[in-house]
Amino acid sequence: MTKKEMIIKELNDASESVLDKILAFIKKIKEESEEAKSEPLITSESSLKKDWLSPEEDEAWKDL
């Protein structure tokens, strides 16, 4: 039996209150995962901004 099949079996046997907790847990995990993906982008923005916001960069990208 695969993990997915085992999870489905457990879900089928779970009460509504347990399903509510499971759903909240899944949403929290997905939210944390999305935050973790975007965190390096946000933290690097401030350090790269000094290079991006320069007259040389504006000139290099003006035709796009």
C-alpha positions in Angstrom: 0.0 0.0 0.0 1.4 3.4 -1.0 1.6 6.4 1.4 -1.1 8.1 -0.5 -3.4 5.1 -0.2 -2.7 4.8 3.6 -3.5 8.5 4.0 -6.7 8.1 2.1 -7.7 5.2 4.2 -7.0 7.1 7.4 -9.0 10.1 6.0 -12.0 7.9 5.2 -12.0 6.6 8.8 -11.5 10.0 10.5 -14.2 12.0 12.2 -15.3 15.5 11.1 -13.4 17.2 13.9 -10.2 15.3 13.0 -10.7 16.2 9.3 -11.0 19.9 10.3 -7.6 19.6 12.1 -6.0 17.8 9.2 -7.3 20.4 6.7 -5.9 23.3 8.9 -2.6 21.4 9.2 -2.3 20.9 5.4 -3.1 24.6 4.7 -0.4 25.6 7.2 2.2 23.4 5.7 1.4 24.7 2.2 1.6 28.3 3.4 4.9 27.7 5.1 6.2 26.1 1.9 5.2 29.0 -0.2 6.8 31.5 2.3 10.0 29.5 2.3 10.2 29.6 -1.5 9.8 33.4 -1.7 12.0 34.3 1.3 15.3 34.2 -0.6 13.8 36.5 -3.2 12.7 39.0 -0.6 16.0 39.0 1.3 18.1 39.4 -1.9 16.0 42.3 -3.2 17.5 44.8 -0.8 21.1 43.8 -1.5 20.5 43.8 -5.3 18.5 47.0 -5.4 21.6 49.2 -5.4 22.7 47.5 -8.6 19.3 47.4 -10.2 18.5 51.1 -9.6 21.4 52.6 -11.4 21.6 54.8 -14.5 23.7 52.1 -16.2 21.0 49.4 -15.7 18.3 51.8 -16.9 20.4 52.4 -20.1 21.1 48.7 -20.6 17.4 47.7 -20.4 15.7 50.7 -22.0 15.0 48.9 -25.3 13.0 46.1 -23.7 
